[in-house]
Structures are given as C-alpha cells and as structure tokens.
Amino acid sequence: MKIKDFKKLPSGIQNLEFSSDDQCLAAGCLNGQIILCDAKFKPCVSFMIPNSLTLSTIAYSKFTPNLLAAASKEGALALWDTETTDNIFYTKNHDNRITDVTFSAVYCHL
C-alpha cells in the first residue's frame, strides 16, 4: 500500500486506535468525527459523540474488538458496537474534558 492509496479524511487526525483483532482502525478527527477504516485502511463508517462537537480520546475494548468508546472535551462519553453501528451507551456526567478512557484489562464486560 502506498501513501496515495489512503483516502483523505474530513479533518486532521488527533487519535488513532486499532481494534484488538487489528481488523479496524479508528481515526479520531479534530472536527469530532471518528472514522473507522477496514483492514485495507478504506473508510467504512463514521461516528460522532451525541450532543458534542469535539473529541478528546478514543479506545477499543481489549476483549471485544467491536466495542469502541470515545469521550469529548465537553465531558460526554459514548460507546458503540462497531459491527452494528449502534450507540449502546451515552452519558454527559462530567463538567470538564475527559482526558482518557480505557476498558478493563481483566474483566471482559467492563
């Protein structure tokens, strides 16, 4: 694969995260979008945190490769099933920026 084969994304990239099975790459963009790329780095779907225009961090589950979490500078947190593209959790319980999200390295359901 050559650099020219990569598709231009809608905004600059601030976060990159591979799924635990290395089949998807999530690119967190400066405009708040999360673009998922397949194993050949072709964009296939995009997500945005509900009620938010920013993105501060993203993380894939270590046990479940299709679970993607993201947080915003406004204090929102969202969780998606990337296979179905369903938003399975959303909360806005923080007053300030969420700087990091992670899944448990021990418990597969957290």
N, C-alpha and C positions, 0 to 999 in steps of 0.2 A: 504494500500500500504506500502511496506517495502522498505528500502533503497536499497536493492539488486535488486529491480524491476526497478530502474532508469537506463537508458542506459548511457553509457559513452559518453561524448561529445568530439569533436576533440581537445579541448583546454580548459584551465582554464576559469572560468566564471568571468566576471567583472561587468556585468549589468544583472538584472532580471526585467522584466516588465510584468504584467498581462494585457490582453485586458480588456476593460471596461465591457464586459459581462462575464469575467472570464472563457472564453472558450479556450483561448490560453495563453501560457507563452512564451515570447521571452527571450532567453538567449543570451546575448552578450558575445562573447568569446574573449580571448586575441589575437587569430590569426586573428581577424577581422570578423569572421563569426557571423551571427545571426541565431540561431537555434530556430525554432518555435516548440513548443510541444503542443499536444492536451490536452484536459481536464484530460486525464489519464497520462499525462506527458510523452507521447511517442513522440519522434522527428518525425515531418512530412514533414518539408521543411526547407531549409536554404537560407539565403540571404547574399550578400556582397555589400558594397558600391562600385559602379563602380569606377574604376581607383584608388582604395585605398586598402591598406593592413592593415589598422588599424581601430579601432572603439573607440570612446570616450564616446558616450552616445546613448541611445535609448528611445523612448516614444511612447505610443499608444494614439490615439485620445480618448478623453473622451466621444464624441458623436457618433463616427463611429468606432465600435470595430475592423473593418478590416483595418484601416489605421495605419501604423507603420512608424515612422520617425527615422532616425539614422544619426549620424554625426561622422566625423573622426578627427584624430589628424592632418591630412593634410589640414583641412578646407573644406571638402566636406560635402554636405548634400543630403540625399536621402529620398524618400517617396515611400512606397509600398502599394498596395492593397493586403493584405494577403490572400484574398479569391481567387483571380485570379493569384496571384504571380507576377503581373505586376509592374514594376518600373515606377511610374507615374510622378516622378519628380527627377531631379538630378541637382546640381549646385556645382561649385567649385569657390566660390567668396570670400573666406576668406583666408588670408595668413598664419594664425596660427590655432591652435587647437580650435575646437568648444567644449565648455565645457558642454553645456546643450541645449536641445531642448524641447519645450512644445507646446501643442495645446491650443487655446483659451478656457477658461472656460465659455465663454459667447456666442461666435459665432461658430456655428457648422461647418462652412466652412473654418475656419482658424486653 
